[in-house]
Structure formats: structure tokens, C-alpha cells
Amino acid sequence: MFKSTDLDPRKLQDWQIAEEAERHMKKIFQLADETGIQGDELIPMGHHIGKVDFLKVLGRLENRPNGKYIDVTAITPTPLGEGKSTTVMGLVQGLAKRSKKVSGAIRQPSGGPTFNIKGSAAGGGLAQCIPLTPFSLGLTGDIDCVSSAHNLAMVALTSRMQHEANYNDAMLASKNLKRLDIDPRNIQMKWVIDFCAQALRDIVIGLGGKMDGFMMSSGFAITVSSEIMAILSIATGIKDLRERMGRIVVAYNRRGEPVTTSDLDVAGAMTAWMVKAINPNLLQTIEGQPVFVHAGPFANIAVGQSSIIADRVALKLTDYHVTESGFGADIGFEKFWNIKCRLSGLVPSCAVIVATIRALKMHGGGPKVVPGKKLDPAYTTENLSLLEKGFENLLAHIETVKKAGISPVVCINSFHTDTKEEVKLLRRLGEQAGARVALSEHWLKGGEGALELADAVVEACEQKNSFRFLYDQKLPLRGRIEKIAQEIYGADYVTYSPAAQEKAERFEADPQFQDFTTCMVKTHLSLTHDPAVKGRPRNWTLPIRDILIYGGAKFLVPVAGEIKLMPGTASDPAYRRVDVDVETGRVRGLF
């Protein structure tokens, strides 16, 4: 019988562990049956992956109580990441070891980080989501659907601009078109591609003759930053998806009025691309528990959550459901709390804050951490002073979770270089701050290594909570921004560029934006807007340079600092180490 603990992650790479585990994984029909998914509710996509017909599951289990709802978030990460996805897998495996019926939910990885520095976010070591290769390379095509739907809107926009430039009003009327008078200087969307392609950030399109399009400045963003990906994350059903797709603002006309996908008569066709993508994907941990993989928005430039639909399905099927929010609690958990829970109506039972001793040392003033370069000895030898100073960052995230009225559980994601004294110190500081603290060795030992974490989570879920949102939806936009900046990030003040100030005043005066939620955009590498500032900074001001409108998602998006919607590829990207075994066709080198 296969045991994940027979594999040693200190000697094997993630893809090698996944490859061995995949020889023994459950067929999709067995996995679905054990999860409680009935035959006509499963849409098989091969031997080991399926989609789940959410409408059928939710309809059948409408009256079943929801299971316990657990969110996994983190401290402010190093560029290496602190192991949230690994912790989700480990916690699911650990809860299963405690005989709990449990599921997990994570986001689908973007091709950008998969082939760049960060990897595919399947977890790692003995706490992974498998099968690794399809998970990492497009899965069932949901991200491709988002790309196609988004780019179809751009096709509709640019072709309409070309035809309006070349046809008079009578000619347009003969084709049942009215002149939209789109302002080429006020286009809100770019094209998307799911790679980190900095060369495409700013381009000129339409070069050539009048049959070659309308010449104007344009560019590309990464697919996971698309508003359509945000819509997939928060949509509650097909009707809701269709309505949101029709409200996407693609541009403004010369009178300053929004031009939507409905104005371009393209919203229905865009939705057609998304119909198959709205059903969540079913995969498994290397120890055989169900994992729902759905949607993939980043948290620094988007909402950072797997889908509401996946969570709703899983909460009906299992007694404990572990979902993951992107990056640190200042952005990922804040959006889970004030956007996802507000829109879904779901109430979390507890939140797990993943922390590593190496990252807390960085926040305590340790040397710069650079991906691909050897860690400074400060991170691999005992240094209680750095750790204690860096705890201030973890404390900020503990306080954030407590403001939501739910129990925080600190997961010390163990590394072999951590010393007993460092663990003892971190445990004491965390408990003094009012959190349960658990050391977890899931990367090294799988579910067996996560038993202490699983027990802490079960205990926290039994504690009565007083869940509440950070702000009332009636609070004006700038009041929300300032509440998030001051109470979550720790800023003293917020400033606005002239453009952001003008937009804020306009949005606050217009009743149609009253029910729009607030989705902040800022770096994930700092509590501030500046990625170089570590720890828990004091006496600083958050600058808002712009406020974007996501009309379909119904987000107002304040942008703090310099953020690019198209990341760049590093000098030593992961794709250099990915290849195929020509004898077997198996992909190697993914992590």
C-alpha cells in the first residue's frame, strides 16, 4: 500500500514526489463517490480529473447544513512564498488523519508564475495537489476560457472603432449599429495572455492601412488580472455570471460615458466561452482527499480567492472545508473577509495564518531575500533577536483576523533549519497575542506532520465567534479606503492623486456605485505600498494614485503605489528546468 511518508522530500523534487504519488492516486469516479458526488453530478475530464456540476450538487443538498469553513492566509511573504498552498494540502491531509470528512479549495495556477519564479502553487513536499502536470499546465482550460472571453471583448471594441472610423452613420445604421463614439484615449481594457511578458505591456496596434484596424496605444495584462477572472471567482451562478459579463466597462466615449460589453453586443458570446469554466474542477491531495480547484486571481492586483461556487459545493459535501486566500492577511484575508464573505453570505469558522521563521527574521531586519540566490546564514542559524523583532509583522496579521471576530490559528510552517528555541519563542509570542499556535511538518511528513495543526483548527472551529465586516457597505469609498489603510495596513494617513481624488468624489456622489465593494491593489511584499519596507512600519502614508472601475465584478479598485498588471519574467525562470521524458512523455521539472 502506498504511503506518502515512504518518500523523502529532502532528497526528491516536488515533481518526483508527485510522479510517484500519481501511480497510486484514486480514479476520479472513486474520488467523487467518496466525496459524496453522485454520478450525474460528475463531468469526467480524464481518469483523474473531473468537473462538478455545481447546480445539481447544490440543488440536491440545499437543506444540508454547511461544514466548518476555514481560511488559510499568511504573514507578509518573502519573494519565496511562505507555503499557503502547501499548508492547505497538509491541513486537509491532517484533518483526514483525524477521521474528518474534509476538502480543500485552491486557485488554479497562472502560467506566469508557473514558468517564472514562484512555481505552480500545487503545494510541495508531501503536501501536494495532484496530478501535478495537468494542474500546472492549463488543467481543464478555465484560464483559456477567461483569455478568450476577455480578448473577444477587445476584438469587439477594436473592430467597432475601425468601422466607426470608416463608415458614416447611415452605413452603420444599415448594419443595425449606432455610433458609440469611443474615445481612443480612454480605453479601460488591454489584451491578456497568461505569461509574464513585459515586452507586451505597452504596444501600438492597428499599424497598416484602414483595413488593418484602428491605430492606437494598447497593451497586454496577465490573464489572472482580468475582470473576467474576478467575476469567475465571485459569481454565484450562470445568471449572475451573464449579468456581470454585460456590465464590464471596456472604454469611455468622447462625452465621458462608459461603453460596456453590452453596448458592443458581445457579452452573450463572452459568456458562452465561460459556461464550461463555471463548474469547479475536482482533484486530490497525494493522500487522496478531494481538492476543488477553481478561478485564479492574484491578491495584489485582484481579489485573490478561489471561487464562491467551489466553496459552496465543498461546504455541502464535507464537514470541514479549507480554502485559501492569496498572499498575506492584509490583502488576501481582507478581501476574503470583506468581499468574498459579503457576496457569498458564508461565515468562516477560523483562519490559519501561515508563518515561517525565516520570513519573520527578514521582517526583523534580516538581509534581503532574493529568489534563486542562497539564503544568508542569518536565516539558517539561530537568531532569536531577529525573530522577536520580526514577530511584529505576524502580530499585525493576528490582529487583522481578530478584527473579523474569528479565531486565529498560527501555523509555524516548519523548516529543518528552525531551532527548538526559535519555535519555543514564536509559540510563546503567538499565544500571548491571543492565537492558537501549532508547529506543522506537513512538507516533510504529510498528514502525519499536520496533526497538531489539525487539532488546533478543530478546537478553533468549536469556539463561538462574532464574525463582523470591517466596514458597513454604506460607508463612502474614501472612508472604506482609510479604514483598510489604517486598521489593516497600519498607515496614519491616505493621500490621493488629483485623478484619484476626482474619481473618488464622482463615485461617492453617484448612487449606482453604492453597492460596489472595495478591492484594494497594492504590493504583497509589504504592509505598505512599498515592497522594500518590511516588518510593521509606523508613521507612514498610503498614496492612492488611481481608482479603477470593474463594472461587472462591481468592484471599485483603489491602486496604491506602482503596480503592474503584467509581471516580468526573471533572468533565471523556471521554464529553463521544465522538460519532457521523450520515452514516456511525462513532464519533469515542475514545482
Residue, then its C-alpha position, 0 to 999 in steps of 0.5 A: m500500500f502506498k504511503s506518502t511518508d515512504l518518500d523523502p522530500r529532502k532528497l526528491q523534487d516536488w515533481q518526483i514526489a508527485e510522479e510517484a504519488e500519481r501511480h497510486m492516486k484514486k480514479i476520479f469516479q472513486l474520488a467523487d463517490e467518496t466525496g459524496i458526488q453522485g454520478d450525474e453530478l460528475i463531468p469526467m475530464g480524464h481518469h483523474i480529473g473531473k468537473v462538478d456540476f455545481l447546480k445539481v450538487l447544490g440543488r440536491l443538498e440545499n437543506r444540508p447544513n454547511g461544514k466548518y469553513i476555514d481560511v488559510t492566509a499568511i504573514t507578509p511573504t518573502p519573494l519565496g512564498e511562505g507555503k499557503s498552498t502547501t499548508v492547505m494540502g497538509l491541513v486537509q491531509g491532517l484533518a483526514k488523519r483525524s477521521k474528518k470528512v474534509s476538502g480543500a479549495i485552491r486557485q488554479p495556477s497562472g502560467g506566469p508564475t508557473f514558468n517564472i519564479k514562484g512555481s505552480a502553487a500545487g503545494g510541495g513536499l508531501a503536501q501536494c495537489i495532484p496530478l501535478t502536470p495537468f494542474s500546472l499546465g492549463l488543467t481543464g482550460d478555465i484560464d483559456c476560457v477567461s483569455s478568450a472571453h476577455n480578448l473577444a471583448m477587445v476584438a469587439l471594441t477594436s473592430r467597432m472603432q475601425h468601422e466607426a472610423n470608416y463608415n458614416d452613420a447611415m452605413l452603420a445604421s444599415k448594419n443595425l449599429k449606432r455610433l458609440d463614439i469611443d474615445p481612443r484615449n480612454i480605453q479601460m481594457k488591454w489584451v491578456i495572455d497568461f505569461c509574464a511578458q513585459a515586452l507586451r505591456d505597452i504596444v501600438i496596434g492597428l499599424g497598416g492601412k484602414m483595413d488593418g484596424f484602428m491605430m492606437s496605444s494598447g497593451f497586454a495584462i496577465t490573464v489572472s488580472s482580468e475582470i473576467m477572472a474576478i467575476l469567475s471567482i465571485a459569481t454565484g451562478i450562470k445568471d449572475l455570471r451573464e449579468r456581470m459579463g454585460r456590465i464590464v466597462v471596456a472604454y469611455n466615449r468622447r462625452g465621458e460615458p462608459v461603453t460596456t460589453s453590452d453596448l458592443d453586443v458581445a457579452g452573450a458570446m463572452t459568456a458562452w466561452m465561460v459556461k464550461a469554466i463555471n463548474p469547479n474542477l475536482l482533484q486530490t491531495i497525494e493522500g487522496q482527499p478531494v481538492f476543488v480547484h477553481a478561478g485564479p486571481f492574484a491578491n495584489i492586483a485582484v481579489g485573490q480567492s478561489s471561487i464562491i461556487a467551489d466553496r459552496v459545493a465543498l461546504k455541502l459535501t464535507d464537514y470541514h472545508v479549507t480554502e485559501s486566500g492569496f498572499g498575506a492577511d492584509i490583502g488576501f484575508e481582507k478581501f476574503w473577509n470583506i468581499k468574498c464573505r459579503l457576496s457569498g453570505l458564508v461565515p468562516s469558522c477560523a483562519v490559519i495564518v501561515a508563518t515561517i521563521r525565516a520570513l519573520k527574521m527578514h521582517g526583523g531586519g534580516p538581509k534581503v531575500v532574493p529568489g534563486k540566490k542562497l539564503d544568508p546564514a542569518y536565516t539558517t542559524e539561530n537568531l532569536s533577536l531577529l525573530e522577536k523583532g520580526f514577530e511584529n509583522l505576524l502580530a499585525h496579521i493576528e490582529t487583522v483576523k481578530k478584527a473579523g471576530i474569528s479565531p486565529v490559528v498560527c501555523i509555524n510552517s516548519f523548516h529543518t533549519d528552525t531551532k527548538e528555541e526559535v519555535k519555543l519563542l514564536r509559540r510563546l509570542g503567538e499565544q500571548a497575542g491571543a492565537r492558537v499556535a501549532l508547529s506543522e511538518h506537513w512538507l516533510k511528513g504529510g498528514e502525519g506532520a499536520l496533526e497538531l495543526a489539525d487539532a488546533v483548527v478543530e478546537a478553533c472551529e468549536q469556539k463561538n465567534s462574532f464574525r463582523f465586516l470591517y466596514d458597513q457597505k454604506l460607508p463612502l469609498r474614501g472612508r472604506i479606503e482609510k479604514i483598510a489603510q489604517e486598521i489593516y495596513g497600519a498607515d496614519y494617513v491616505t493621500y490621493s492623486p488629483a485623478a484619484q481624488e476626482k474619481a473618488e468624489r464622482f463615485e461617492a456622489d453617484p448612487q449606482f456605485q453604492d453597492f460596489t465593494t472595495c478591492m484594494v491593489k497594492t504590493h504583497l511584499s509589504l504592509t505598505h505600498d512599498p515592497a522594500v519596507k518590511g516588518r510593521p512600519r509606523n508613521w507612514t502614508l498610503p498614496i492612492r494614485d488611481i481608482l479603477i472601475y470593474g463594472g461587472a465584478k462591481f468592484l471599485v479598485p483603489v491602486a496604491g503605489e506602482i503596480k503592474l498588471m503584467p509581471g516580468t519574467a526573471s533572468d533565471p525562470a523556471y521554464r529553463r528546468v521544465d522538460v519532457d521524458v521523450e520515452t514516456g512523455r511525462v513532464r519533469g521539472l515542475f514545482 
